[in-house]
Amino acid sequence: MTDLSGKHALITGGGTGIGAAIALVLANAGSKVTVTGRRIEPLEEIAAQSDNIRPASLDVADEVATAKIFAEAKEAFGPISIVVANAGIAETLPIIKSDLAFWRRTMSTNLDGAFLTMQAGLPDMLENGWGRIIAVSSIAGQKGLARGTAYCASKHGLIGLTRAMSAEFIGKGITVNALCPGYVRTPIVDRGVTNIMEKTGLDAEKALKAMVDANPIGRLIEPEEVAAAALYLCGPGSEAYNGQTLQLAGGDV
């Protein structure tokens, strides 16, 4: 069993879905966990499940607020050794209908927010000679999706950020990797079902099937499956995984 005692992880977008699952699995492995998100209520619900988890409200696109939360997290739980950049939005529009405000809103959270988060964790990692940075990208970071121009671009950019950072810190005890899930059973999928229903007239069952069918495995990926991959990347034996994109999409290659 992976033992992360003495580690401190900061996870963004941790109130629901993938972020919440990662927070719980790292906490259960002994790590202290600061879990952040825009809404405090779901964060408090996750924190109530473990004495190792501390909630903090954060908009990752706010540079000043991000620096403040990292400082407060360090004061509460000690130096930060693991950062999981999971916060993101998944909104779709045909490119012809996408204005610059929509584009910038997507980039601000999905890419700028990840950059600020990953950067903020580096000082403690460099000082201690050990760190794990995990970016939660998407299968959309590896291929194009119709109507998902801004989302795909942001997730492709996140993979580029991951690879560049991994190259910069080789030999310093820090690894930087990206997880690329397919359709995962999260509130984002629930919103996707609603969106498909509104745009196509399909009922809920058929709208969900359209998303399930995009995973060759024939089902939604569970958040705990993504969390298990994150746990592995933080544990012993993962040192050679650096600059990698781990695809969790049930055979979508």
Secondary structure as the mmCIF struct_conf table of DSSP 4:
data_model
#
loop_
_struct_conf.conf_type_id
_struct_conf.id
_struct_conf.beg_label_comp_id
_struct_conf.beg_label_asym_id
_struct_conf.beg_label_seq_id
_struct_conf.end_label_comp_id
_struct_conf.end_label_asym_id
_struct_conf.end_label_seq_id
TURN_TY1_P TURN_TY1_P1 SER A 5 GLY A 6
STRN STRN1 HIS A 8 ILE A 11
BEND BEND1 THR A 12 GLY A 13
BEND BEND2 GLY A 15 THR A 16
HELX_RH_AL_P HELX_RH_AL_P1 GLY A 17 ASN A 28
TURN_TY1_P TURN_TY1_P2 ALA A 29 GLY A 30
STRN STRN2 LYS A 32 GLY A 37
BEND BEND3 ARG A 38 ARG A 38
HELX_RH_AL_P HELX_RH_AL_P2 ILE A 40 ALA A 47
TURN_TY1_P TURN_TY1_P3 ALA A 48 GLN A 49
TURN_TY1_P TURN_TY1_P4 ASP A 51 ASN A 52
STRN STRN3 ILE A 53 SER A 57
TURN_TY1_P TURN_TY1_P5 VAL A 60 ALA A 61
HELX_RH_AL_P HELX_RH_AL_P3 GLU A 63 PHE A 77
BEND BEND4 PRO A 79 PRO A 79
STRN STRN4 ILE A 82 ALA A 85
STRN STRN5 LEU A 93 LEU A 93
HELX_RH_3T_P HELX_RH_3T_P1 ILE A 95 LYS A 97
HELX_RH_AL_P HELX_RH_AL_P4 LEU A 100 MET A 107
HELX_RH_PI_P HELX_RH_PI_P1 SER A 108 ASP A 112
HELX_RH_AL_P HELX_RH_AL_P5 GLY A 113 ALA A 120
TURN_TY1_P TURN_TY1_P6 GLY A 121 GLY A 121
HELX_RH_AL_P HELX_RH_AL_P6 LEU A 122 ASN A 128
TURN_TY1_P TURN_TY1_P7 GLY A 129 GLY A 129
STRN STRN6 GLY A 131 VAL A 136
HELX_RH_3T_P HELX_RH_3T_P2 ILE A 139 GLY A 141
TURN_TY1_P TURN_TY1_P8 GLN A 142 GLN A 142
BEND BEND5 LYS A 143 LYS A 143
TURN_TY1_P TURN_TY1_P9 ALA A 146 ARG A 147
STRN STRN7 GLY A 148 GLY A 148
HELX_RH_AL_P HELX_RH_AL_P7 THR A 149 GLU A 168
TURN_TY1_P TURN_TY1_P10 PHE A 169 GLY A 173
STRN STRN8 ILE A 174 PRO A 181
BEND BEND6 TYR A 183 TYR A 183
STRN STRN9 VAL A 184 VAL A 184
BEND BEND7 ARG A 185 THR A 186
HELX_RH_AL_P HELX_RH_AL_P8 PRO A 187 THR A 200
HELX_RH_AL_P HELX_RH_AL_P9 ALA A 204 VAL A 212
TURN_TY1_P TURN_TY1_P11 ASP A 213 ALA A 214
BEND BEND8 ASN A 215 ASN A 215
TURN_TY1_P TURN_TY1_P12 PRO A 216 ILE A 217
BEND BEND9 GLY A 218 ARG A 219
HELX_LH_PP_P HELX_LH_PP_P1 LEU A 220 LEU A 220
STRN STRN10 ILE A 221 ILE A 221
HELX_LH_PP_P HELX_LH_PP_P2 GLU A 222 GLU A 222
HELX_RH_AL_P HELX_RH_AL_P10 PRO A 223 CYS A 234
BEND BEND10 GLY A 235 GLY A 235
TURN_TY1_P TURN_TY1_P13 PRO A 236 GLY A 237
TURN_TY1_P TURN_TY1_P14 GLU A 239 ALA A 240
BEND BEND11 GLY A 243 GLY A 243
STRN STRN11 THR A 245 LEU A 248
BEND BEND12 ALA A 249 GLY A 251
#
